[in-house]
Every structure is written in structure tokens, then in C-alpha cells.
Amino acid sequence: MKVYRGIRPMLSDIFRPFIEGSPLSVMMRGLVERLLNPAQIDHWFKRFAQEQDTRALLFSTVVSWMLEVVCGPRKSVNAAYQAMKEAIPVSLQAVYDTLQGVEPAVAAELVRYTAR
């Protein structure tokens, strides 16, 4: 087993080729998952949203879809929705309505949150 700077790797051997092949990608993925995990995002949203509600669609789900689009795995919000629609009980129109209804203050705080 290869030792990195005297410390045994915390990830299993399954991840070793990815870590050795693209350590920055693995690190970024872990960082994004830690910063933008659903429970934290939903808790944060409840703190800052003034008018928008999440009865039909959790804000963390919207963030997840947008990450799929922004980071490249999906070409559009519609494509991200289609890939996950079986697990989410809302229409595509509800997704677009949620995106259009994001309060500017919420968007600004999300940027501040991720920057911190």
C-alpha cells in the first residue's frame, strides 16, 4: 500500500486510481459535497428566505440541479429534471417557477456562504 506523506489514505483502494489520476477533481468533489450538502443548504435557506417557500420543492434540490448544469453533466435544467424526475414529485414548470422566484438576497447569501 502506498503511503502519502506518512499518512495512510482515508479512502479505500477503489478510489485510488481516481485520486492518483486526478487528485484535484476528487478534492473538489469532496469539497462541493461538504459545502453544499442538502441538510446544510435547506437549513441555510430557511434562515435567509423571506418570501419563497419550499413546500413543494426543497431548495437543496434546486441547487443540486443547478450544479449538474453549471458543472457540465447536464446540458440544461430540463435535462437535469428529466434525469431525476422519478424521485421528485413536482412538474418541470414548478422547477422553473422556483428558479425564477429565488430572492436576490438569497442568491447573494448563497454566494457569501460558499465563499466562507
Secondary structure, 3 states (H helix, E strand, C coil): CCCECCECCCCCHHHHHHHHHCHHHHHHHHHHHHHCCHHHHHHHHHHHCCCCCCCCCCHHHHHHHHHHHHCCCCCCHHHHHHHHCCCCCCCHHHHHHHHHCCCHHHHHHHHHHHHC
